[in-house]
Amino acid sequence: MRRASEINGRFFIVGSARSGTTLLQSMIASHSRVFSFPESHFFCTAAPRGRVRGRLGIVRRPRARSAFNGLLKSLERPDLAHMFPSQSPLFRSHARSFMKVIDMVALADGEDYWVEKTPHHIDFIPLIDSVIPNAHFIHVLRDGRDVLASQFHANNQDPEYWGNWPLPKMIGQWNSDVTISLGYRGTPRHLVVHYEDVLQDPEACLRRVADFMGIEFEESMLRHWESADRVVGWRKTDPWMQKAFQPLEDTRLKKFFEVFTEDQRRQIVDNLLWGGEVRRDMETAHV
């Protein structure tokens, strides 16, 4: 087995839920040198909570154990439970165990790059950056109207899973997520990808992603459905995940007009930053 020091890239895909993060992850995971797996939610779960614990970097042991078990579930490797750092209360130790487990599994599988995708990790970028050496981040942005339509539809299909989010919360979350991503635009080790660019010219977009990652573009990346099962995992039966197993289809704004009333559409456009059209706003401003 190759040593963990031979891992050449550790990448995190972040963004709003239903922004196309799973699609991009599947595309990248189709590369022969890239290892990926279902969402781990590791940092969402294990990050130190509270002023004192946060300052000292101390984990709550039950949450840390839950986060580590979630990772092993994502990797389908319960046999690695012994790598949990049970003797250390420091979050840094738990994060390094997280990294070492993925490094080991990736190398054993023959890949020297890995990609983790948990959209909500967008709120933990500084923390990830402080504990994962040379971590890189790929931000996925999508028109807010399409994001909210997809979230709203998925929420109606399974409100218990989604937490039955009200529309104002969805709007506020997209505004926050996209603001964070744009704050990193043009900075080292961060790449911003627009979902609409993936739809319009997937090869050009994936060549840009591959260049950022330091790997050669491969034609297999255009057949994302072949790797979807690998990254979706136990969520493959969820109705809102089915498009991950299908070729690209441009349905922009279709669901927006299908699931929302006229009053809801007006509320969304009035309250989303740039009316949700982040890509057009950036083009106009030459960002």
N, C-alpha and C positions, 0 to 999 in steps of 0.2 A: 504493500500500500504506500502511496506517496505521502510525504509529510505535509502537515497543514501549512507549512511555510510556502508551499508551492501553489496555494490559492492565489490567483492573479486578480481577482476582483470580487468585491462584495457590494451588491446593489440593492437599494430599497425603492420600490415603486410606491408612490403616495399620491393622494388627491382626494377629492370628494367621492363618496360611495356612488356607484353607478355612473362614473365618468369614463369608463373604458379601460380601467386599470387591469381587469382580468384579461381583456382582449390583448393588450400590449404585453402582459406577462406571458400569455400563451405563445405569442409570436416570438418573444425572446427565448422562451423555454424550448422552442423548436430547434434552436441552434445546437450543434453537436458538442460545444464546449460549455454549455450553460446548464446548471442544475437549478430546479425550482420546485416549489411545493405549495400546498394550500396555505391560506392566511394563518399566521401564528398568533397574532394579537399579543405578542410577548411584551412589548414595551407598554402597551395600553394597560396590561394587567399587572406587571411586575414593578413598574416605576414607583419610586418612593413617594408616599403621600403625606401631606402635612408639612408645616413649616420646618419643624425640627428634623424629621426624618429626611426631608428633601435636602436640607442643608448638609446633613451628615452622610447622605447617600445610604440610608439604612432601609432595608426591605422589610415588609411584613411577611413572615415566613409562609403562612398559608397562601397568600397571593403569589409569592415567588414560586412555590411548589405548583400551584395551578397554572402559572405561566409556562413553567418548564414542561409540565405534562401536556399542555396545549401544543407546544413545539413538537414533542415526541409523537403526538397524535397526527400532526400535520405531516411529519416525516414517515409515519407508520413504523416507528422504531421504539417500541416500549422497552426493548432490551437495553436501551441506553440510559435507563432511569438512574443507574449508579453514578452517572456524571453530574447529577444534581449536587451543587456545592453546599451540602447540609451543614457544614461547620462554619460557614461565613455569613454574617448578616449584611455584608456590603453588596450593594447593587452591582458594582463593577465586577465582582466575582461572578455573579449570576449572569451578567451580560457576556462575560468572556466564555462561560460555559455554553451559553446559547451559540456563540460564534464557533467554538471548537466543535460542537456537535454537528453543526451544518457543514463546516469545513471537512470533517471526517467523512460524513455521509456522501458529500459531493465528490470527494476524491476517490472514495471507494466505488462510486458509480462511474468514474472515468471523466469527470468534468472539473475544470479548474476555475470556473466562475460560478457564482450563485446569485440568485435574485429572490428576495423576499418581498411579498406584496401584502400589505395590510393598509388600506387607505387611511385609516385613522392614525397611523404612525406619523402623519404629517404634523401632528401636534407635539411630536417627540423628537424632532430633527436635532435640536441642540444636544439632547441627552444621548441619542444614538451616536452622534458625531463625537461625543466625548468618551465613549467606551468601545466603539468599533473602529479599529485602525483603518484609515483611508476609506471610510464608508462613502459611497456615491449614491446620489438620489436622482430618480427620474420622476418628475412631476407630470401628471396627466391632467390637462384642462379640457373641459367640454362646455359647450353652450349651457348656461344655467337653466334655460327653459327645458332643454332635453333631460338634464340631470334631475330636475324636480319632477318631471313627468314620469321618469323611470322609477324614482324613489316612491312617488305617490302610488304608482301602480303596484309596485312590489309590496308596499305597506298594506295596501288593500287586500293583497293575496295572502299575506301572513302577518297581521298586525302584532301578534305575540312576538315573533322573531324580530321585527323591526322596531318594536317599542311604541307603535301607534303614534308616530311623530305628527304633530300638527304642522300645517303648512308654514306658519311663521318661523318655526324652528328649522325647517328644511332651508328656507330662504337665508336665515342667519348663518347656518352652517356652510352653505355654498359661498356666501360672501367672505366668511372667515378663511375657508380653505384656499380660495383663489387668491386672496390677499397675501397669504403666507407664501404660496408658490411664486407669485410675481415678485415678492421680496427677494427671492433667491435667483431670479432670472439674471443670467450673465455672470454668476459667481462660480468660482472653481468647484468642481465635483457635483454640480447641479445641472440638470438638463430639463427644460420645459418642452413638453410634447403636446400638441393640440390633437384631440380626437378627430377633429374634422380633417386634419392633414393626413391622418392614418387612412381615413375613408377615401380621400381624393387621390392620393398617390402613395399607397402603402410601401412600395419599394423604396422610393426616395426617403420617406420618413424612417424606415427601418435601417437604411444605409447610414443615416445621420445618427441613429441610436447606436448602431454597431460601432461607428467611429468613436462615439463618446465612450463606449465600453472598452474599446481597444481590441475588438475582435473583427474578423472579416465577415461581411454580409454573406449569408447563405440562402439559397432559394427556398430551403425548407421553412424559413421564417415567414414566408407568405402563405403557408398552410397551417395556420394557427390551430385549426380544429383537431389536428393530429396530436397536439400536446395538451388540449384542453382538459382531458381527464386527469392529467398529471397535476395540474394546478388548481382545479376545482375541487377534487377529492370528494369528501362526503357530501358536498353541496350539489352534486351533479343532478340530483332529482328535483332541486328547487326550480320552480317554473321561471324565475327571473334569470337563471343561469343558462338557459337552453341555447341562447344565441352564441354562446362561447363555442358551441359544437358545430356551428354553421359558417359558411363562407360570408365574407363581408357583404352587408346590405346597407345602403344609404337611406335611412328613414328619418332624417332630421325633421324635427317639429311635428311629425305625424302624430306621435303619442301626445304631444302637448295640446293639440286641438281635440284629441279623442277623449282624454281623461279629465280635463278641466272645463269648468263652465266659463262663460265670458267674464264674469266678475272675478273668478279665480285667476284667469289669465292676466287681467288688468292688474290685480294685486301683485302678481309675480313680477311682471315687467316693471311696475312702479317701484318695487322694493329691492330687486336684484341690482347689484352694481352693473352699470352699463346696460341695464335691461336684460342682462344675461349674456349679451353678445361680446364676451371678453376678447375673442379673436379679432373681430371686426374693429373694436375699439383700439386694440394694439396696432393693427395695420394702419388705421387712420392717424394714430399718434406716432407712427414709425418707431414703435418700441422694439 
